[in-house]
């Protein structure tokens, strides 16, 4: 069984933002919507927010309400595509959490 069949598809939306906006500020602004939208990255005047394909338009509206300086610039099914298209996002990739460390190869 594929991963997409278990968890569903995802969409990553890139936004141009105010350079002073932080990830925590955007998360706080999206708090009224619960854990529906996940802020992946926010740095250097760009942000990436994850949602399901069906919630794409609602996600854009929620982010715009959270911070009026946010404007959607692109949508993709993968983070790699967005980071390749926008160098500011690629230069500020956040580190992976420690619980995602791969076990040693035998």
Order of alpha helices (4+ residues) and beta strands (2+ residues): alpha-beta-alpha-beta-beta-alpha-beta-alpha-alpha
